[in-house]
């Protein structure tokens, strides 16, 4: 896990981790930023220092393929085949948080979710 919003493309023709710009890159960045700006820890860009000390996401967002290459990912497929704009929101460094920690996740993401919905 991590704490970041990633946007298409998740794959590139070379199959390597490199920025893979979609035709709607600016829109995807706006959508991703609308979410991350409301989550202070995400927006700072280095949320998982203990686990991934060199990982940094400027303003809490990243192009999927630049982070790591995912051939055949759902957000790319939906964008290309149905014109559905999807982003992937990674909510935390721990993949399976304990149940008692879930209220904290809600608090950290409530404003982000509302801001994201306003983008419609």
N, C-alpha and C positions, 0 to 999 in steps of 0.2 A: 504494500500500500504506500500511499504518499498523500500529500495534501496539495492538490493542483487541479486546474481545469485544463484538459487537453482537447484540442480541436483538429479537424481534418487538415490534411490527410495523415493517416497513420502508416501509410506505406509509400514507397517510392519505387521507381523503375529499377534502381540499382540494388534494392534490398538492403540498404545500409541506413544507419541512423544519420539522416540529413534532413534539413528543412524541406518539406514537401508542400508547397503552396497550392491551395485550391483556388479556383476562380473567384470564390467568395471569401477569400482570406480575411479581408478587413471586417466583414460582418461577423465571421467566426471569432475574431479577436475581440470585437465589441461585446459579443455575447459572453465570452469567457471572462472578460474583465468586469462585466456587470455583476457576475457572481463573486469573483475573487475580491473585489474592492470592499465588499461587505463582510469579509472574513479576515480579520486583522492578521492572524497567524499565516493564513494562506497567502495573502497579498505580500507579506514580507519576503517570500520566495525561498526560504531555507527551513522548511518545517520539520524535517526528520534528521537533524544534525547528528544525533546519536547513532542512527542506523546508516545514513548515507551522508557522510560529512562533506563530500564534494558536490552534492546535488544542489542545484540552484535554478529556480524558475523565476525570471524577472516578472514581478507583479503577480506571481502565483498562477501564471498560465504557460502553456507550452504547445507547440505544434507536435502532434503525436509522433510522427516519423522522426522528428529531431530528438525526441526523448528516447524512443526505441521503436524499431520497425515492427509493425503488426500486419502481415499480409492477410487480406480477406476479412478485415475487421468490420463489425456491424455498422459503426458510424460512417465509415467510408461507403459501404454498400448502400445504405439508406440514402445517403447524399447523392450518389451517382445514379441510382436506379429509381428512387421515388421522390427526389428533390426535398427530402426531409433533412433539416439542419439539426445535427446532433453534436453534442459535446459529451465528453466523459468527465465526470466529477469524481475525483478521488478524495474521500472524506477524512482520511487519517493514515498515520504511519503504521498503525496496527490493523492487520487485515480482519481480525475477528475480535472486536472489543467486547469486554464483559457487559452484561445487561445493565449493571448499575452505572455504567459510563455513558449510556445512550442519551440521557437528558443533557449531558454536556455537549454532545454532538448536535442536538437540536438547538441549543443556545448558540453555538458557534455558526450554525448554518441557516437559522430562521430568516434573518434579514437578507442573506444571500439568495435564498429561494424566492422570497418576495420580490426582490429586485430583478431576478432572472425572469419571473413571470411577467413583470412590467414590460419586458422587451417585446412581448407579443404585440 
